[in-house]
Amino acid sequence: INAMESKNINLKKIQELCKEHKIRWTRHILTRLIQRGISQTDIENAIMNGRIIEQYADDYPVPSCLILGKTEANRSLHICCSSNEEYIWMITAYYPSSENWNENFDTRKKKGGL
């Protein structure tokens, strides 16, 4: 394993921690969830059926990632989180817009042209 791979977040580990309810919610994310009409259950469901679409290996103090999953109502949801292998730390969550993402919400659209 090279150094870059070892800094990547493992989805199975995130899902395992989620199942065990080892999630840390900051005041920031709880405020955002209320503003955006997203429930904690929505986030947990999306993590359990989701996949990592972006890795942020150089985030400080620990690496983070962006997960794309579905809510119970089958809406696409993006969840940014990090993990220290003991807990998931929720950073933010939002419903992705087609303005910034492709039709599957898994690839960012390029800003501007060449």
C-alpha positions as CSV (number, residue, x, y, z in Angstrom):
1,I,0.0,0.0,0.0
2,N,1.4,3.3,-0.9
3,A,1.1,6.3,1.4
4,M,-1.7,7.9,-0.6
5,E,-3.9,4.8,-0.5
6,S,-3.4,4.4,3.3
7,K,-4.8,7.9,3.8
8,N,-8.0,7.2,1.9
9,I,-11.1,6.5,3.9
10,N,-12.5,3.0,3.7
11,L,-16.3,2.9,2.9
12,K,-16.8,-0.5,4.7
13,K,-15.3,1.0,7.9
14,I,-17.6,4.0,7.6
15,Q,-20.6,1.8,7.2
16,E,-19.6,-0.4,10.1
17,L,-19.3,2.7,12.4
18,C,-22.6,4.0,11.1
19,K,-24.3,0.7,12.0
20,E,-22.9,1.0,15.5
21,H,-24.1,4.7,15.7
22,K,-20.6,5.9,16.3
23,I,-21.3,9.2,14.7
24,R,-20.2,12.6,15.9
25,W,-22.6,15.5,14.9
26,T,-21.3,19.1,15.3
27,R,-23.6,22.0,15.9
28,H,-22.6,23.2,12.4
29,I,-23.9,20.1,10.6
30,L,-27.1,19.9,12.7
31,T,-27.9,23.6,11.8
32,R,-27.2,22.8,8.1
33,L,-29.4,19.7,8.2
34,I,-32.4,21.7,9.6
35,Q,-31.8,24.5,7.0
36,R,-31.7,21.9,4.2
37,G,-34.5,19.6,5.4
38,I,-32.2,16.6,5.8
39,S,-32.7,14.2,8.7
40,Q,-30.0,12.2,10.5
41,T,-31.8,9.1,9.3
42,D,-31.4,10.3,5.7
43,I,-27.7,10.6,6.3
44,E,-27.4,7.1,7.9
45,N,-29.4,5.5,5.0
46,A,-27.3,7.3,2.4
47,I,-24.1,6.1,4.0
48,M,-25.3,2.5,4.2
49,N,-26.3,2.4,0.5
50,G,-23.7,4.9,-0.8
51,R,-20.3,5.0,-2.3
52,I,-17.3,7.3,-2.0
53,I,-17.1,9.6,-5.0
54,E,-14.2,11.9,-3.8
55,Q,-11.3,11.3,-1.3
56,Y,-9.7,14.3,0.4
57,A,-6.5,12.5,1.7
58,D,-4.8,15.7,2.7
59,D,-7.6,17.2,4.9
60,Y,-6.4,18.2,8.3
61,P,-6.5,16.8,11.0
62,V,-7.7,13.6,9.4
63,P,-8.6,12.7,5.8
64,S,-12.2,13.1,4.7
65,C,-14.4,12.0,1.8
66,L,-17.6,12.7,-0.1
67,I,-20.2,10.0,-0.2
68,L,-23.1,9.8,-2.6
69,G,-26.1,7.8,-1.4
70,K,-29.8,7.7,-1.4
71,T,-32.3,8.7,1.2
72,E,-35.4,6.6,2.0
73,A,-37.3,8.8,-0.4
74,N,-34.7,7.9,-3.1
75,R,-33.2,11.4,-3.3
76,S,-29.5,11.6,-4.0
77,L,-27.5,13.0,-1.0
78,H,-23.9,14.1,-0.6
79,I,-22.3,13.6,2.7
80,C,-18.9,14.9,3.6
81,C,-17.3,13.2,6.6
82,S,-14.1,12.1,8.1
83,S,-13.1,9.2,10.4
84,N,-10.5,8.5,12.9
85,E,-11.4,4.7,12.7
86,E,-13.4,5.0,16.0
87,Y,-16.0,7.5,15.0
88,I,-17.4,9.2,11.9
89,W,-17.2,13.0,12.1
90,M,-19.9,14.6,10.1
91,I,-18.8,17.7,8.3
92,T,-21.8,18.6,6.0
93,A,-24.5,17.1,3.9
94,Y,-26.6,18.5,1.0
95,Y,-28.7,17.6,-1.9
96,P,-26.5,18.0,-5.0
97,S,-27.6,20.3,-7.8
98,S,-27.5,19.4,-11.5
99,E,-25.9,22.9,-12.0
100,N,-22.7,21.6,-10.3
101,W,-22.9,17.9,-10.9
102,N,-23.5,15.4,-13.7
103,E,-26.9,13.6,-14.1
104,N,-25.7,10.9,-11.7
105,F,-24.4,13.4,-9.1
106,D,-21.1,11.6,-9.0
107,T,-18.9,13.8,-11.1
108,R,-18.4,17.6,-10.7
109,K,-19.0,19.7,-13.8
110,K,-16.0,21.6,-14.9
111,K,-16.3,25.3,-14.3
112,G,-15.6,27.5,-17.3
113,G,-14.0,26.3,-20.5
114,L,-10.5,25.6,-21.8
